[in-house]
Amino acid sequence: MNPPILAPEYFMSLEDIKKTSQTKMDQSIAAFKNNLTKIRTGRANPAILDTIQVDYYGSFVPLSQVANVSLIDSRTISVQPWEKGMGAKIEKAIRESDLGLNPASMGDIIRVPMPPMSEERRKEMTKLVRTEGENAKISVRNLRRDANEAVKKLVKDKLASEDEQKRSEAEVQKVTDKHIAEIDQLVAGKEQEIMAV
């Protein structure tokens, strides 16, 4: 019979706990930044088409795998299919997406003009940005809680002192505050971008 495998937290030191929580918080920020690129502003941004899947010989693949996506100007995205027959499928995929875009084929290139956003639409987008920001903050706070619980477990198992626990919790709080401030900055920046006409 095999010996029981100990859970990884038994091998974690206070330093490991801090590093792990820092890394996971950094990942939360990266995911949040990725989500922000998908939220439409008045300007054209090729990343807005990253979520579009195109039917490619019976399987759905990301648009970037069947076409070159670039900017023509600040309000127009150009999509250039790599194969002749893909134009109509790409156009259909963009039109049917929930992005509210209306692509127009011009020879080998598909032009995707970004319609100007109404004031109401801008406010909706701003709300969406704030919601995403709040979700990112919740994620960071949950990681803080997990780190503090892991430290408490070390103290309970007599692998760390209460002084070390207080110091560790203060350091984790500093890292948390730094990440929350970064999320607030990103939200403010995106809101400005959306409200700029």
C-alpha positions as CSV (number, residue, x, y, z in Angstrom):
1,M,0.0,0.0,0.0
2,N,1.3,3.4,-0.9
3,P,1.9,6.0,1.8
4,P,-0.7,8.9,1.8
5,I,0.4,11.9,-0.3
6,L,0.5,15.0,1.8
7,A,-1.3,18.1,0.5
8,P,1.1,20.6,-1.1
9,E,0.4,23.2,1.6
10,Y,2.3,21.0,4.1
11,F,5.4,21.8,2.2
12,M,4.7,25.6,1.8
13,S,6.7,28.0,3.9
14,L,5.6,31.5,4.6
15,E,7.7,32.7,1.7
16,D,6.1,30.2,-0.7
17,I,2.6,31.3,0.4
18,K,3.5,35.0,-0.3
19,K,5.1,34.2,-3.7
20,T,2.2,32.0,-4.7
21,S,-0.4,34.6,-3.8
22,Q,1.6,37.3,-5.6
23,T,1.8,35.1,-8.8
24,K,-1.9,34.3,-8.7
25,M,-2.8,38.0,-8.2
26,D,-0.6,38.9,-11.1
27,Q,-2.5,36.3,-13.2
28,S,-5.8,37.9,-12.1
29,I,-4.6,41.3,-13.3
30,A,-3.4,39.7,-16.6
31,A,-6.9,38.1,-17.1
32,F,-8.6,41.4,-16.3
33,K,-6.4,43.3,-18.8
34,N,-7.3,40.6,-21.4
35,N,-11.1,41.1,-20.6
36,L,-10.7,44.9,-21.0
37,T,-9.3,44.6,-24.6
38,K,-12.6,42.9,-25.6
39,I,-14.7,45.8,-24.3
40,R,-15.4,48.1,-27.2
41,T,-14.4,51.8,-27.2
42,G,-15.0,54.3,-29.9
43,R,-11.7,53.5,-31.5
44,A,-10.9,50.4,-33.7
45,N,-8.8,47.8,-32.0
46,P,-8.0,44.5,-33.7
47,A,-8.2,42.6,-30.3
48,I,-11.9,43.1,-30.3
49,L,-12.2,40.4,-33.0
50,D,-10.1,37.9,-30.9
51,T,-13.3,36.1,-29.6
52,I,-14.7,35.5,-33.1
53,Q,-14.7,31.9,-34.2
54,V,-14.9,31.0,-37.9
55,D,-16.2,27.8,-39.5
56,Y,-13.1,26.4,-41.2
57,Y,-13.9,23.1,-43.0
58,G,-16.3,22.0,-40.3
59,S,-14.4,23.1,-37.2
60,F,-14.5,26.5,-35.5
61,V,-11.2,28.3,-35.2
62,P,-10.2,31.8,-34.0
63,L,-10.4,34.4,-36.7
64,S,-6.6,35.1,-36.3
65,Q,-5.9,31.5,-37.6
66,V,-7.6,32.1,-41.0
67,A,-7.0,35.8,-41.7
68,N,-4.7,38.7,-41.0
69,V,-6.3,41.3,-38.8
70,S,-5.0,44.9,-38.8
71,L,-6.0,48.6,-38.6
72,I,-6.7,50.7,-41.7
73,D,-7.3,53.8,-39.6
74,S,-8.5,54.7,-36.1
75,R,-12.1,53.7,-36.9
76,T,-11.6,50.8,-39.4
77,I,-10.3,47.2,-39.0
78,S,-9.1,45.3,-42.0
79,V,-9.5,41.5,-42.2
80,Q,-7.6,39.8,-45.0
81,P,-8.4,36.1,-45.4
82,W,-5.5,33.7,-46.2
83,E,-7.7,31.6,-48.5
84,K,-10.1,32.8,-51.3
85,G,-13.2,31.0,-50.1
86,M,-13.1,32.2,-46.5
87,G,-14.3,35.8,-47.0
88,A,-18.0,35.1,-46.8
89,K,-17.6,32.8,-43.8
90,I,-15.5,35.5,-41.9
91,E,-18.0,38.2,-42.8
92,K,-20.9,36.1,-41.5
93,A,-19.0,35.3,-38.3
94,I,-18.3,39.0,-37.6
95,R,-21.9,40.0,-38.5
96,E,-23.4,37.3,-36.2
97,S,-21.2,38.1,-33.3
98,D,-22.6,40.1,-30.4
99,L,-20.2,43.0,-31.1
100,G,-22.7,44.9,-33.3
101,L,-20.3,45.3,-36.2
102,N,-21.2,45.4,-39.9
103,P,-18.4,44.2,-42.1
104,A,-18.2,45.1,-45.8
105,S,-16.2,43.0,-48.4
106,M,-14.0,45.0,-50.8
107,G,-12.3,42.5,-53.1
108,D,-9.9,40.4,-51.0
109,I,-10.2,42.6,-47.9
110,I,-13.1,42.8,-45.4
111,R,-13.4,46.3,-43.9
112,V,-14.9,46.4,-40.4
113,P,-15.9,50.0,-39.6
114,M,-16.4,50.8,-35.9
115,P,-19.8,52.6,-35.6
116,P,-19.6,55.7,-33.3
117,M,-21.1,54.8,-29.9
118,S,-24.1,56.7,-28.5
119,E,-23.9,58.3,-25.1
120,E,-26.1,55.5,-23.7
121,R,-23.9,52.8,-25.2
122,R,-20.8,54.5,-23.7
123,K,-22.4,54.4,-20.2
124,E,-23.3,50.7,-20.7
125,M,-19.7,50.0,-21.6
126,T,-18.4,52.0,-18.6
127,K,-20.7,49.9,-16.3
128,L,-19.3,46.8,-17.9
129,V,-15.8,47.9,-17.2
130,R,-16.6,48.6,-13.5
131,T,-18.2,45.2,-13.2
132,E,-15.1,43.5,-14.7
133,G,-13.0,45.6,-12.3
134,E,-15.1,44.5,-9.3
135,N,-14.8,40.9,-10.3
136,A,-11.0,41.2,-10.6
137,K,-10.9,42.8,-7.1
138,I,-13.0,40.0,-5.7
139,S,-10.5,37.5,-7.2
140,V,-7.6,39.3,-5.6
141,R,-9.3,39.5,-2.2
142,N,-10.1,35.8,-2.4
143,L,-6.4,35.1,-3.0
144,R,-5.5,37.2,0.1
145,R,-8.0,35.2,2.1
146,D,-6.5,31.9,0.9
147,A,-3.0,33.1,1.7
148,N,-4.0,34.2,5.2
149,E,-5.7,30.8,5.8
150,A,-2.6,28.9,4.7
151,V,-0.5,31.0,7.1
152,K,-3.0,30.3,10.0
153,K,-2.7,26.6,9.2
154,L,1.1,26.9,9.5
155,V,0.7,28.6,12.9
156,K,-1.9,25.9,14.0
157,D,0.6,23.2,13.0
158,K,3.3,24.9,15.0
159,L,5.4,25.6,11.8
160,A,5.2,29.4,12.2
161,S,4.9,31.8,15.2
162,E,2.1,34.2,15.7
163,D,4.5,37.1,15.1
164,E,5.4,35.6,11.7
165,Q,1.7,35.3,11.0
166,K,1.1,39.0,11.7
167,R,4.1,40.0,9.6
168,S,3.0,37.7,6.8
169,E,-0.6,38.9,6.8
170,A,0.7,42.5,6.7
171,E,2.9,41.7,3.6
172,V,0.0,39.9,1.9
173,Q,-2.2,42.9,2.6
174,K,0.4,45.2,1.0
175,V,0.5,43.1,-2.2
176,T,-3.3,43.0,-2.2
177,D,-3.5,46.8,-1.9
178,K,-1.0,47.2,-4.8
179,H,-3.1,44.9,-7.1
180,I,-6.4,46.6,-6.1
181,A,-4.8,50.0,-6.9
182,E,-3.7,48.7,-10.3
183,I,-7.2,47.4,-11.1
184,D,-8.6,50.9,-10.2
185,Q,-6.1,52.5,-12.5
186,L,-7.0,50.2,-15.4
187,V,-10.7,50.8,-14.9
188,A,-10.2,54.6,-14.8
189,G,-8.0,54.4,-18.0
190,K,-10.6,52.3,-19.9
191,E,-13.5,54.6,-18.8
192,Q,-11.6,57.6,-20.2
193,E,-11.0,55.7,-23.4
194,I,-14.7,54.8,-23.7
195,M,-15.9,58.3,-22.9
196,A,-13.5,60.1,-25.3
197,V,-15.4,61.0,-28.5
